[in-house]
Amino acid sequence: AVVSTQSTGEYGIVGSIVYLTNSIVMFGTCYLVVTKFGDIEGVLERLQQGTDILAGAPGLNFIVTLGLYKTLFPFRISLTGVGTWSIVRYYRCRKQKKL
């Protein structure tokens, strides 16, 4: 808990902005991949799982996208950590050079 509070105070708004940006880009990318390259009905037919109920469902792409997006959470959180650290380090070095 101490590390979390310390890192929140140290990286604060930058971490939030990086996380939100990563999340928006990652969700958009997942949706693009699912809609352009995903054959959801074909996969359901091969698995023989509820194709009559889910076939042509209006929110099926969104549900699959959300599942893929949630599966990529460990990658997103590590990308946020590295991105936040890099951005804060860059601006701190830049600020010290101006002084």
C-alpha positions as CSV (number, residue, x, y, z in Angstrom):
1,A,0.0,0.0,0.0
2,V,2.9,2.4,0.7
3,V,4.4,1.8,-2.7
4,S,1.1,2.4,-4.4
5,T,0.6,5.7,-2.5
6,Q,4.1,6.8,-3.2
7,S,4.0,6.0,-6.9
8,T,0.6,7.7,-7.2
9,G,2.0,10.8,-5.6
10,E,5.1,10.7,-7.8
11,Y,3.5,9.9,-11.2
12,G,-0.1,11.0,-10.5
13,I,-1.7,12.6,-13.5
14,V,0.8,11.4,-16.0
15,G,0.1,7.8,-15.0
16,S,-3.7,8.4,-15.4
17,I,-3.2,10.0,-18.8
18,V,-0.9,7.2,-20.0
19,Y,-3.3,4.5,-18.8
20,L,-6.4,6.1,-20.4
21,T,-4.6,6.6,-23.7
22,N,-3.3,3.0,-23.7
23,S,-6.8,1.7,-22.9
24,I,-8.5,3.7,-25.6
25,V,-5.9,2.7,-28.2
26,M,-5.9,-0.9,-27.1
27,F,-9.7,-1.2,-27.1
28,G,-9.9,0.4,-30.5
29,T,-7.3,-2.0,-31.9
30,C,-9.0,-5.0,-30.4
31,Y,-12.3,-3.9,-31.9
32,L,-10.7,-3.4,-35.3
33,V,-9.1,-6.8,-35.2
34,V,-12.3,-8.6,-34.2
35,T,-14.5,-6.8,-36.8
36,K,-12.0,-7.1,-39.7
37,F,-10.3,-10.4,-39.1
38,G,-12.6,-12.3,-36.7
39,D,-15.0,-14.9,-37.9
40,I,-17.0,-15.2,-34.7
41,E,-19.9,-17.3,-36.2
42,G,-17.4,-19.7,-37.7
43,V,-15.6,-20.2,-34.4
44,L,-19.0,-20.8,-32.7
45,E,-20.0,-23.3,-35.3
46,R,-16.7,-25.2,-34.9
47,L,-17.2,-25.3,-31.1
48,Q,-20.9,-26.1,-31.5
49,Q,-21.8,-23.7,-28.8
50,G,-25.1,-21.8,-29.0
51,T,-24.8,-20.8,-32.7
52,D,-28.6,-20.5,-33.0
53,I,-28.8,-18.0,-30.1
54,L,-25.7,-16.0,-30.8
55,A,-25.7,-16.0,-34.6
56,G,-26.2,-12.5,-35.9
57,A,-26.4,-11.0,-32.4
58,P,-25.9,-7.2,-32.7
59,G,-23.5,-7.1,-29.7
60,L,-21.4,-10.2,-30.4
61,N,-18.4,-8.3,-31.8
62,F,-18.4,-6.0,-28.8
63,I,-18.6,-8.9,-26.4
64,V,-15.7,-10.7,-28.0
65,T,-13.7,-7.4,-28.2
66,L,-14.3,-6.8,-24.5
67,G,-13.1,-10.4,-23.7
68,L,-10.0,-9.9,-25.7
69,Y,-9.4,-6.5,-24.1
70,K,-9.7,-7.9,-20.6
71,T,-7.4,-10.7,-21.4
72,L,-4.7,-8.3,-22.4
73,F,-4.8,-6.5,-19.0
74,P,-1.3,-7.7,-17.9
75,F,0.2,-6.3,-21.1
76,R,-1.7,-3.0,-20.8
77,I,-0.6,-2.5,-17.2
78,S,3.0,-3.2,-17.9
79,L,2.9,-0.9,-20.9
80,T,1.4,1.8,-18.7
81,G,4.1,1.4,-16.1
82,V,7.0,1.6,-18.6
83,G,5.3,4.5,-20.5
84,T,4.7,6.5,-17.4
85,W,8.2,6.0,-16.1
86,S,9.7,6.9,-19.4
87,I,7.6,10.1,-19.8
88,V,8.3,11.3,-16.3
89,R,12.0,10.6,-16.6
90,Y,12.2,12.5,-19.9
91,Y,10.5,15.6,-18.6
92,R,12.5,15.6,-15.4
93,C,15.8,15.5,-17.4
94,R,14.5,18.2,-19.7
95,K,13.5,20.4,-16.7
96,Q,17.0,19.9,-15.1
97,K,18.7,20.9,-18.3
98,K,16.8,24.2,-18.4
99,L,17.9,25.1,-14.9
